[in-house]
Amino acid sequence: MNIQQNLNQIRQQITQHCRLAQRSADEVRLLAVSKTKPVEAILAAYQAGQTAFGENYVQEGVEKILFFERQNIPLEWHFIGPLQSNKTRLVAEHFDWMQTLDRAKTAERLNAQRPHFKAPLNVLIQINISDESSKSGIQPAEMLTLAKQVQNLPHLCLRGLMAIPAPTDNIALQEQAFAKMHALFLQLQQALPDAPIDTLSMGMSDDMPSAIKCGSTMVRIGTAIFGKRG
Ligand SMILES: *Cc1c(COP(=O)(O)O)cnc(C)c1O
């Protein structure tokens, strides 16, 4: 497992799929999903130029954040897992981004708990785009209501949308879900013209090309960088 080689390969793939979609390669950011991986793996990715990392579990993520703070290594941390309301404080205090916002109550808690000496917490609203009752995220019809609530909270900064579509090998189905997300993203930008809505977080190791083709601005890649999780 060579993390540097994997990162270079992913970066080349991002560039290639941007070119195919007639997009500029700098329109798509790479988030390295380091959940369950040790700090050594994150350090290797950092040494290969990667600075943005995603974590799914609050406690594990905070331990890693504190480790790199002690080393004076400045990284950008995204919370991308489901969040229980009794765990909001640790996210508000330590993370830079919260990608899985799906209720006003969580937004209010994060806003109240965000330390005022820190920049506002960047927030993405998670959309349940494949309409699976088991998955988190809000329905598309609820998007604007929640977005306007978030916009009124001074210690949060609404940046866009995130989705985890139902996994499928069928490219047409992947693109169908991602295209719906892109349409919602445009709708959000139009509804809130004064908000800095610039992030559409979608695409993982197995569906990245489809996501880039359909307008993703941030792909979240774990396995293809760090290898399979145990
Ligand atoms: C684990 C995870 C990823 C990365 O998935 P891979 O298939 O390993 O690339 C991306 N996004 C979320 C929300 C995840 O939980």
The ligand as an SDF file (V2000), in Angstrom:
LIG
                    3D

 15 15  0  0  0  0  0  0  0  0999 V2000
  -16.3690    5.8950    4.1660 C   0  0  0  0  0  0  0  0  0  0  0  0
  -16.9550    7.0630    3.4570 C   0  0  0  0  0  0  0  0  0  0  0  0
  -16.4000    7.5420    2.2530 C   0  0  0  0  0  0  0  0  0  0  0  0
  -15.2470    6.8780    1.5320 C   0  0  0  0  0  0  0  0  0  0  0  0
  -15.6620    5.6800    0.9430 O   0  0  0  0  0  0  0  0  0  0  0  0
  -14.6520    4.8110    0.0220 P   0  0  0  0  0  0  0  0  0  0  0  0
  -15.5700    3.8940   -0.7010 O   0  0  0  0  0  0  0  0  0  0  0  0
  -13.7370    4.1020    0.9730 O   0  0  0  0  0  0  0  0  0  0  0  0
  -13.9320    5.7480   -0.8750 O   0  0  0  0  0  0  0  0  0  0  0  0
  -16.9750    8.6780    1.6860 C   0  0  0  0  0  0  0  0  0  0  0  0
  -18.0110    9.3080    2.2690 N   0  0  0  0  0  0  0  0  0  0  0  0
  -18.5660    8.8730    3.4100 C   0  0  0  0  0  0  0  0  0  0  0  0
  -19.7160    9.6100    3.9920 C   0  0  0  0  0  0  0  0  0  0  0  0
  -18.0680    7.7320    4.0310 C   0  0  0  0  0  0  0  0  0  0  0  0
  -18.6490    7.3010    5.1580 O   0  0  0  0  0  0  0  0  0  0  0  0
  1  2  1  0
  2  3  1  0
  2 14  2  0
  3  4  1  0
  3 10  2  0
  4  5  1  0
  5  6  1  0
  6  7  2  0
  6  8  1  0
  6  9  1  0
 10 11  1  0
 11 12  2  0
 12 13  1  0
 12 14  1  0
 14 15  1  0
M  END
$$$$
